[in-house]
């Protein structure tokens, strides 16, 4: 595959910036939904009165109670366990399921993690980003390329969070883990690019950049393909594995964003910097 880099690359830097700003706007205006494990809710054990699968039961509850955060945790024969993000009264829940299921037990549950624990998780994400930034600065000892790597990683996270807000992917323990994974994926391709351009001396800037693009796109493409396969399997074949589908969705959004931020923004900044330096 022959890749040719455009001469007017500086304008391409604007594209990821526009997407990042738009994602930040979506995030600030719509916010993020919290999953049951973060905000608490209700758990019900049901005896089904007719045959149905997990998707049908979930849809019935969502339509009857006018709520979105419903998760069918398990279903064996005519027994099912349902978790809801809203604290619904048991009488209202029982009436909604008349003719569909009988309620064996119903209880309200608090969040798995309290507010203090969530603050610690946010601090952990912040420290992960901080130490990543320090590591990049120490590795390259050059302010502009290091800031470019940090800016790209920040953009990937913002775009992923904006995608979560847009597609109603709840903030959960799983999605927080996916964000941490995304930091690693993002820095991986950016360090590859920066190392090729700054450390290698053989060939022109564009030749070194093309070599990095081929390797980087192969890495990103493989990761996106594997996450897409996981998403398809969990959505259509194993719908009860909602945690895995959320992780896959967040990583697909973030890794797709990383292709734009790395190869349009970071590469553009590095070319601009190296050409000005020479």
Secondary structure as UniProt FT lines:
FT   HELIX           10..12
FT   HELIX           13..30
FT   HELIX           36..39
FT   STRAND          41..48
FT   HELIX           54..65
FT   STRAND          70..76
FT   TURN            77..78
FT   STRAND          79..84
FT   HELIX           90..96
FT   TURN            97..100
FT   STRAND          101..109
FT   HELIX           115..140
FT   HELIX           143..166
FT   TURN            167..168
FT   HELIX           173..198
FT   HELIX           205..232
FT   HELIX           233..237
FT   TURN            239..240
FT   HELIX           242..260
FT   HELIX           261..266
FT   HELIX           267..277
//
